[in-house]
């Protein structure tokens, strides 16, 4: 049984009026970051970028990889004191 045979063939009707989380998944270079940037610019949303892929786009974005690196660097400085 392949993965494709388990995917829905029809639209799935949503049952939430105000979702709290959205995950955008897909192949490279199809516009996932552009969609996330548009959502954060036009709605009250925050984009957690786990791939550092949105550096050229405007939106409410947190580069998670960069933020974790900063936290680690700060923590290491605190340990050496």
Phi, psi and omega in degrees: 000126181268161178300321184298331180287346180264352181284147180292144178264340180246163175297139177266128182280129179287149180240010177245144178269336180213085182296148182265333185222141173225138176244126179253119185230141177175181180294169178296145170060039177249358175109016180299314180294322178297320178294315180298318179296317180298316180300316183287333177285326189254357180217166178280085183216158178236135181258117174265105185268107182268001182237005183052040185259358185250025184298338182263003184247149179264131178174174178279088190239138171246120176280098187298319180299314180294320180296318179294320178299318178297317179298316179298318180296317179295319181295320179295321178296322180293328180287330184281352182282000000 
